[in-house]
Amino acid sequence: MTKYAIFPPGSHQISKQIKLSPGIVSGNHVFLTGMTGSRPDGTMPSDASAQFRSAFDKIGTVLAEVGLTHASIVEMTTYHVGLDTHFDLFNDIRADYVSDPFPAWTAVEVAGLRRPGAMVEIRVIASLEA
């Protein structure tokens, strides 16, 4: 079985420092680390829409390293702080990134996330065969 890490440009140093891979190819699937909506400079926007789009864009950057797009996502788990206040907005933005057949999806309300100010963390599994 093939297994290797995916490191988009600029991610290798921080990934090595905190001992994680942004993505792992294992067999016919790509497993991504949960992505929050922080900006490239590490700051967290206070705007929910900006956070949600940034998280999805970062997912796309990791997937692109192995020639995939959001269309290859088969499973998505989202962790939300304040889910009831932003679910509709998140779902509208999510619709800009997913396509039919839509990925399986579980949305979970959490008390907090590792990144201060983060409203969402998105974890996905993609198929190399999609």
PyMOL commands that set and color helices and strands:
alter all, ss='L'
color gray80, all
select helices_A, chain A and resi 12-18+48-64+70-72+83-94
alter helices_A, ss='H'
color red, helices_A
select strands_A, chain A and resi 3-6+23-26+29-32+73-80+104-109+120-127
alter strands_A, ss='S'
color yellow, strands_A
deselect
rebuild
show_as cartoon
